[in-house]
Amino acid sequence: QVQLVESGGGLVQPGGSLRLSCVASGRTNTRFAMGWFRQAPAKEREFVAAIRWNGGNTFYADSVKGRFTISGQNAKNTAYLQMDSLKPEDTAVYFCVAGQGLITSSMRNGAAYAYWGQGTQVSVSA
């Protein structure tokens, strides 16, 4: 079993920055991938970004590419999401996810991740 704990959400003005952190504990290994999904009110959950520990490959949604950066420290089982140039449409609950053995075509699919955090609220407003 793997537990995920997110932190770093909050309220920020448009154009501002936030950094989310996610710590994984339990039965993790180097074949793990970690990432972030988000869900805004009355909208479907959507993929944001993901990183594969083995090789360090990263994946981004088009809507955040160039503004968000995912990184991680494998030894600490921690993933980060640096969010810059935030927009009001980035407002959502952000969920950390983790899974193992994901192939490239599954990295953007929420159903491929076995473990989900409780979520942290990110609000972008003037």
Order of alpha helices (4+ residues) and beta strands (2+ residues): beta-beta-beta-beta-beta-beta-beta-beta-beta-beta-beta
